[in-house]
Amino acid sequence: MFFNIYKRGQGKYTRLCSAFTVAIIAGLGCLQLYNQLEATSWGLSNRAAMWIATMVPTGLLVVFALLIFWLVNKQQVADFMIAAEGEMKKVSWSSKQEIAVSTFIVIVVVFIMAILLGAADLSFQTFFSWLFG
């Protein structure tokens, strides 16, 4: 019952990407834990310290993997991800040309604003240095 996939095939990419993202974060956390445990010895032999430093993060990663699998296939979470993927398919995405033109316009406007603000700053600086000179 634990390893059944809820609504197999629906919301596949959303669930896979979410699971992989959380698994990468959990893996990086376990790697950090391994580095911390490897640096300490607790007065044990090298073999015992290495065993602890290796097996604790590995066991934790297995627990996280099972938890991620359970969460991704939990009814409420899976239904939300299926609905989110369905809504993303309905989105009208802009073309490459529209994005390029919009980006160019934003860059030009930013440069114009920078020039205007720089000119205003320079004029105020000149005015006040002349006034209080």
MONORBEL-V647065 format. One line per field, one symbol per residue. ss: DSSP state (H for helix, E for strand, L for the rest). psi: psi as a letter, one per 30 degrees, with the letter a starting at -180 (. if undefined). burial: I if it has 16 or more other ideal C-beta (glycine too) atoms within 10 Angstrom, else O. A space follows every 10 residues. Layout:
ss = ???
psi = ???
burial = ???
This chain:
ss = LLLLLLLLLL LHHHHHHHHH HHHHHHHHHH HHHHHHHHHL LLLLLHHHHH HHHHHHHHHH HHHHHHHHHH HHLLHHHHHH HHHHHHHHHH LLLLLHHHHH HHHHHHHHHH HHHHHHHHHH HHHHHHHHHH HHL
psi = eegkkkikfk geeeeeeeee eeeeeeeeee eeeeeeeffl fgglleeeee eefeeeeeee eeeeeeeeee efgkeeeeee eeeeeeefff kjklleeeee eeeeeeeeee eeeeeeeeee eeeeeeeeee ef.
burial = OOOOOIOOOI IOOIIOOIIO OIOOOIOOOI OOOIOOIOOO OOOOOOOOIO OIIOOOIOOO IOOIOOOIIO OIIOOOIIOO IIOOIOOOOO OOOOOOOOOO OOOOOOOOOO OOOOOOOOOO OOOOOOOOOO OOO
